Amino acid sequence: MRPLRNPLRSEAESFRFLLAVIVAALVIVGAAYLNTWLGVAAALLAVAGLVWWLMQEPVPGAAEPPRKVDPSTPAGQHKVLVVALPGTASVTVPERATEVVVVVPALASKLEAATGAVDDRRTDAEQTALALTRRLSRPGVGVRGEVGADDPVLAAEDTMRLFGADEILVAAGDDVVEQIRGRVTVPVSRV
């Protein structure tokens, strides 16, 4: 099944979608005024039409492969990005690290993400980031933790754009490690 385009990505797209929904609602109300079953049929056709329209619109960036993130750090510095799943107890970073960012994705189920009930997941991620930050802190090394996107690969990519690490350490499964390797140009290893 093709992915549905998010109709609320921009103001212009939101306005177009709102107009389509208003027109569909007017057709449904007019048909229901004439006959209840005609209104039901109009509602089914309107919903099917909206879904078809959203499926026909191309999803931005779906056809092109994602660009690899290539950081640049000054000489004498070694930045390490640690991607850890919530509940990770400990990780080790190389001694040569001068700056470390720990990013913990707020993993939420599809239902939690759809309903917006992600507060507990964010809290778990914050606690893990804080605990790992405390364990990795040592003199002369800047360590900070943050909560990332609900997808570990996206969390790593987002943080790389801002932080620009020389190395990524991943406390997750091999599939996550391989997906991150496909998106960045720096060494990625599993811890």
Order of alpha helices (4+ residues) and beta strands (2+ residues): alpha-alpha-beta-beta-alpha-alpha-beta-alpha-beta-alpha-beta
